[in-house]
């Protein structure tokens, strides 16, 4: 019998949207608070799924992992001087990232992890990187005179999010499946699918989509795919 597999982002969460920044743009020698602060009101990653959030901060829960940054890369306030920003007041990279997430997604349940080991990108990893990227994946002011053969590693920021954008994605899938007449597809039944099981799974999908509405019953976009 078809069942939706649970995803361990939250105890009652079953679906998450994936986001990625590869490489995570870190100028050479710049501290993490400066890098995150430069994004302002923009999130530092791009969606991997077809679920696009229309605005910053529309998220119920998320798990974020940053690789390739030293864990002690926190604030850089000088003794006797106030920190340049709340991010600069943090004592570690993990604390800096957590504070950034609290500001970007107020009210969301956020967990974050910082790993010092970067993502390896030696061949056969496709070398689609900019010439402004160093061998270690950090941004340079200008291309090197003698560029290396390949970028060996890059810092990466990845996130799994549960938010109202999933309501639109799952709702669209539910509408499309409702239009499908499975009785016309003998292969479904040859594989052991029963019509009652399909209808039950379809009802579960519709119920699941409703779970990702925000408090106002909006999903962040009124049009449908």
CORRAMO-V629001 format. One record per pair of residues at least 6 apart in sequence whose ideal C-beta (glycine too) atoms are under 8 Angstrom apart, sorted by the first residue. I is the first residue (numbers start at 1). GAP is how many residues later the second one is. D is the distance in whole Angstrom. If there is no record, write none. Layout:
# CORRAMO-V629001
i->I gap->GAP d->D
i->I gap->GAP d->D
This chain:
# CORRAMO-V629001
i->1 gap->196 d->5
i->1 gap->199 d->8
i->2 gap->191 d->8
i->2 gap->195 d->6
i->2 gap->196 d->8
i->2 gap->199 d->4
i->3 gap->198 d->8
i->4 gap->10 d->5
i->4 gap->197 d->8
i->4 gap->200 d->7
i->4 gap->201 d->8
i->4 gap->204 d->7
i->5 gap->9 d->8
i->6 gap->7 d->8
i->6 gap->8 d->5
i->7 gap->6 d->6
i->7 gap->7 d->6
i->7 gap->8 d->7
i->7 gap->9 d->5
i->7 gap->153 d->8
i->9 gap->7 d->5
i->9 gap->52 d->6
i->9 gap->53 d->8
i->9 gap->54 d->6
i->9 gap->151 d->6
i->9 gap->153 d->6
i->10 gap->50 d->8
i->10 gap->51 d->5
i->10 gap->99 d->7
i->10 gap->152 d->7
i->12 gap->199 d->8
i->13 gap->48 d->7
i->13 gap->149 d->5
i->14 gap->194 d->6
i->15 gap->147 d->7
i->15 gap->151 d->5
i->15 gap->155 d->7
i->15 gap->193 d->7
i->15 gap->197 d->7
i->16 gap->144 d->4
i->16 gap->145 d->6
i->16 gap->146 d->5
i->16 gap->150 d->8
i->17 gap->30 d->6
i->17 gap->31 d->8
i->17 gap->32 d->5
i->17 gap->34 d->4
i->17 gap->36 d->8
i->17 gap->143 d->7
i->17 gap->144 d->5
i->17 gap->145 d->8
i->17 gap->146 d->7
i->17 gap->148 d->6
i->17 gap->149 d->6
i->17 gap->152 d->8
i->18 gap->29 d->7
i->18 gap->30 d->4
i->18 gap->31 d->5
i->18 gap->140 d->7
i->18 gap->141 d->7
i->18 gap->142 d->6
i->19 gap->24 d->7
i->19 gap->26 d->4
i->19 gap->27 d->7
i->19 gap->28 d->6
i->19 gap->29 d->6
i->19 gap->139 d->7
i->19 gap->140 d->4
i->19 gap->141 d->8
i->19 gap->142 d->6
i->20 gap->25 d->6
i->20 gap->26 d->6
i->20 gap->28 d->5
i->20 gap->136 d->7
i->20 gap->137 d->7
i->20 gap->138 d->5
i->20 gap->139 d->8
i->21 gap->23 d->5
i->21 gap->24 d->4
i->21 gap->25 d->7
i->21 gap->135 d->7
i->21 gap->136 d->4
i->21 gap->137 d->8
i->22 gap->97 d->7
i->22 gap->132 d->6
i->22 gap->134 d->5
i->22 gap->136 d->8
i->23 gap->106 d->7
i->23 gap->110 d->7
i->23 gap->114 d->5
i->23 gap->131 d->4
i->23 gap->132 d->6
i->23 gap->133 d->7
i->24 gap->20 d->7
i->24 gap->42 d->7
i->24 gap->44 d->7
i->24 gap->45 d->8
i->24 gap->130 d->7
i->24 gap->131 d->4
i->24 gap->132 d->6
i->24 gap->133 d->4
i->25 gap->10 d->7
i->25 gap->19 d->8
i->25 gap->114 d->6
i->26 gap->6 d->8
i->26 gap->9 d->5
i->26 gap->42 d->8
i->26 gap->43 d->7
i->26 gap->111 d->8
i->26 gap->112 d->5
i->26 gap->113 d->6
i->26 gap->129 d->5
i->27 gap->8 d->7
i->27 gap->111 d->7
i->27 gap->112 d->4
i->27 gap->114 d->8
i->28 gap->106 d->6
i->28 gap->110 d->4
i->28 gap->111 d->6
i->28 gap->112 d->6
i->28 gap->113 d->8
i->31 gap->42 d->6
i->31 gap->43 d->8
i->31 gap->44 d->8
i->31 gap->45 d->5
i->31 gap->57 d->8
i->32 gap->37 d->6
i->32 gap->41 d->5
i->32 gap->42 d->7
i->32 gap->55 d->8
i->32 gap->61 d->5
i->32 gap->64 d->5
i->32 gap->65 d->7
i->33 gap->41 d->7
i->33 gap->42 d->6
i->33 gap->43 d->7
i->33 gap->51 d->8
i->33 gap->52 d->6
i->33 gap->54 d->4
i->33 gap->55 d->5
i->33 gap->57 d->7
i->33 gap->63 d->5
i->35 gap->9 d->8
i->36 gap->8 d->7
i->36 gap->51 d->6
i->36 gap->60 d->7
i->36 gap->61 d->7
i->36 gap->64 d->5
i->37 gap->48 d->6
i->37 gap->50 d->5
i->41 gap->15 d->6
i->41 gap->63 d->8
i->42 gap->14 d->7
i->43 gap->13 d->6
i->43 gap->61 d->6
i->44 gap->113 d->6
i->45 gap->112 d->6
i->45 gap->113 d->7
i->45 gap->114 d->6
i->47 gap->6 d->8
i->49 gap->120 d->7
i->50 gap->119 d->6
i->50 gap->175 d->8
i->51 gap->114 d->5
i->51 gap->115 d->6
i->51 gap->117 d->7
i->51 gap->118 d->4
i->52 gap->113 d->6
i->53 gap->6 d->7
i->53 gap->108 d->8
i->53 gap->110 d->6
i->53 gap->111 d->8
i->53 gap->112 d->5
i->53 gap->167 d->6
i->54 gap->111 d->7
i->54 gap->166 d->5
i->54 gap->167 d->6
i->55 gap->165 d->7
i->56 gap->48 d->6
i->56 gap->49 d->8
i->57 gap->47 d->6
i->57 gap->48 d->5
i->57 gap->49 d->6
i->57 gap->51 d->8
i->58 gap->105 d->5
i->58 gap->106 d->6
i->58 gap->107 d->7
i->58 gap->156 d->7
i->58 gap->162 d->6
i->59 gap->46 d->5
i->59 gap->49 d->4
i->59 gap->102 d->5
i->59 gap->103 d->7
i->59 gap->104 d->4
i->60 gap->48 d->6
i->60 gap->49 d->7
i->60 gap->102 d->5
i->60 gap->103 d->6
i->60 gap->104 d->8
i->60 gap->152 d->8
i->61 gap->47 d->6
i->61 gap->48 d->4
i->61 gap->49 d->7
i->61 gap->100 d->7
i->61 gap->101 d->5
i->62 gap->39 d->7
i->62 gap->43 d->7
i->62 gap->46 d->6
i->62 gap->47 d->8
i->62 gap->48 d->5
i->62 gap->49 d->8
i->62 gap->97 d->6
i->62 gap->98 d->6
i->62 gap->99 d->4
i->62 gap->100 d->7
i->62 gap->101 d->8
i->63 gap->47 d->8
i->63 gap->48 d->5
i->63 gap->49 d->8
i->63 gap->50 d->8
i->63 gap->96 d->7
i->63 gap->97 d->5
i->64 gap->33 d->7
i->64 gap->37 d->6
i->64 gap->46 d->7
i->64 gap->47 d->7
i->64 gap->48 d->4
i->64 gap->49 d->8
i->64 gap->93 d->7
i->64 gap->94 d->7
i->64 gap->95 d->5
i->65 gap->47 d->7
i->65 gap->48 d->5
i->65 gap->49 d->8
i->65 gap->50 d->7
i->65 gap->91 d->8
i->65 gap->92 d->7
i->65 gap->93 d->5
i->65 gap->94 d->8
i->66 gap->27 d->7
i->66 gap->31 d->6
i->66 gap->46 d->7
i->66 gap->47 d->7
i->66 gap->48 d->5
i->66 gap->49 d->7
i->66 gap->89 d->7
i->66 gap->90 d->7
i->66 gap->91 d->5
i->67 gap->47 d->8
i->67 gap->48 d->5
i->67 gap->49 d->8
i->67 gap->50 d->6
i->67 gap->51 d->6
i->67 gap->52 d->6
i->67 gap->88 d->6
i->67 gap->89 d->5
i->67 gap->90 d->8
i->67 gap->91 d->8
i->68 gap->47 d->8
i->68 gap->48 d->7
i->68 gap->49 d->7
i->68 gap->50 d->3
i->68 gap->51 d->7
i->68 gap->69 d->7
i->68 gap->85 d->7
i->68 gap->86 d->7
i->68 gap->87 d->3
i->68 gap->88 d->6
i->69 gap->24 d->5
i->69 gap->45 d->6
i->69 gap->47 d->7
i->69 gap->86 d->6
i->70 gap->23 d->7
i->70 gap->46 d->6
i->71 gap->21 d->6
i->71 gap->22 d->5
i->71 gap->23 d->6
i->71 gap->43 d->5
i->71 gap->45 d->6
i->72 gap->20 d->6
i->72 gap->21 d->7
i->73 gap->19 d->8
i->73 gap->20 d->4
i->73 gap->23 d->8
i->74 gap->16 d->5
i->74 gap->17 d->5
i->74 gap->18 d->5
i->74 gap->19 d->6
i->74 gap->21 d->6
i->74 gap->22 d->5
i->75 gap->8 d->6
i->75 gap->12 d->7
i->75 gap->13 d->4
i->75 gap->14 d->5
i->75 gap->15 d->5
i->75 gap->16 d->7
i->75 gap->21 d->7
i->76 gap->8 d->8
i->76 gap->12 d->6
i->77 gap->6 d->4
i->77 gap->7 d->7
i->77 gap->11 d->5
i->77 gap->12 d->6
i->83 gap->6 d->4
i->86 gap->13 d->6
i->86 gap->17 d->8
i->87 gap->9 d->5
i->87 gap->12 d->6
i->87 gap->13 d->6
i->90 gap->6 d->4
i->90 gap->9 d->6
i->92 gap->22 d->8
i->93 gap->21 d->5
i->94 gap->18 d->6
i->94 gap->19 d->7
i->94 gap->20 d->4
i->97 gap->15 d->5
i->97 gap->17 d->6
i->98 gap->12 d->7
i->98 gap->14 d->5
i->101 gap->7 d->7
i->101 gap->9 d->4
i->101 gap->11 d->6
i->102 gap->8 d->7
i->118 gap->18 d->7
i->118 gap->19 d->6
i->118 gap->35 d->4
i->118 gap->36 d->6
i->118 gap->37 d->5
i->118 gap->38 d->7
i->119 gap->18 d->8
i->119 gap->34 d->6
i->119 gap->35 d->6
i->119 gap->36 d->7
i->119 gap->37 d->5
i->120 gap->32 d->7
i->120 gap->33 d->5
i->121 gap->6 d->8
i->121 gap->8 d->8
i->121 gap->16 d->7
i->121 gap->29 d->7
i->121 gap->30 d->5
i->121 gap->31 d->7
i->121 gap->32 d->6
i->121 gap->33 d->5
i->122 gap->28 d->6
i->122 gap->30 d->6
i->122 gap->31 d->8
i->123 gap->27 d->6
i->127 gap->23 d->5
i->127 gap->24 d->6
i->129 gap->8 d->8
i->129 gap->22 d->5
i->129 gap->25 d->7
i->131 gap->12 d->4
i->131 gap->13 d->8
i->131 gap->16 d->6
i->132 gap->7 d->6
i->132 gap->8 d->5
i->132 gap->9 d->8
i->132 gap->10 d->7
i->132 gap->11 d->6
i->133 gap->6 d->7
i->133 gap->7 d->7
i->133 gap->18 d->6
i->133 gap->21 d->7
i->134 gap->6 d->6
i->134 gap->10 d->8
i->134 gap->17 d->8
i->135 gap->13 d->5
i->135 gap->15 d->8
i->135 gap->16 d->6
i->135 gap->17 d->5
i->135 gap->18 d->8
i->136 gap->16 d->7
i->136 gap->17 d->6
i->136 gap->18 d->8
i->137 gap->14 d->6
i->137 gap->15 d->8
i->137 gap->16 d->6
i->137 gap->17 d->3
i->137 gap->18 d->6
i->138 gap->17 d->8
i->162 gap->50 d->7
i->163 gap->49 d->7
i->164 gap->48 d->6
i->164 gap->49 d->6
i->164 gap->50 d->4
i->164 gap->54 d->7
i->164 gap->55 d->5
i->164 gap->56 d->5
i->165 gap->47 d->8
i->165 gap->54 d->7
i->165 gap->55 d->6
i->165 gap->56 d->8
i->166 gap->43 d->8
i->166 gap->46 d->4
i->167 gap->42 d->6
i->167 gap->43 d->7
i->167 gap->45 d->4
i->167 gap->46 d->5
i->167 gap->52 d->4
i->168 gap->51 d->4
i->168 gap->52 d->7
i->168 gap->53 d->5
i->168 gap->56 d->7
i->168 gap->57 d->8
i->169 gap->56 d->8
i->170 gap->35 d->7
i->170 gap->38 d->6
i->170 gap->39 d->4
i->170 gap->42 d->7
i->171 gap->35 d->8
i->171 gap->38 d->4
i->171 gap->48 d->7
i->171 gap->53 d->7
i->172 gap->52 d->6
i->172 gap->53 d->4
i->173 gap->32 d->7
i->173 gap->36 d->8
i->174 gap->28 d->7
i->174 gap->31 d->5
i->174 gap->32 d->5
i->174 gap->35 d->6
i->175 gap->49 d->7
i->177 gap->25 d->6
i->177 gap->28 d->7
i->178 gap->24 d->7
i->182 gap->6 d->5
i->182 gap->7 d->8
i->182 gap->11 d->7
i->182 gap->13 d->7
i->182 gap->16 d->6
i->183 gap->12 d->7
i->188 gap->10 d->7
i->189 gap->6 d->8
i->212 gap->7 d->7
i->213 gap->6 d->6
i->214 gap->6 d->8
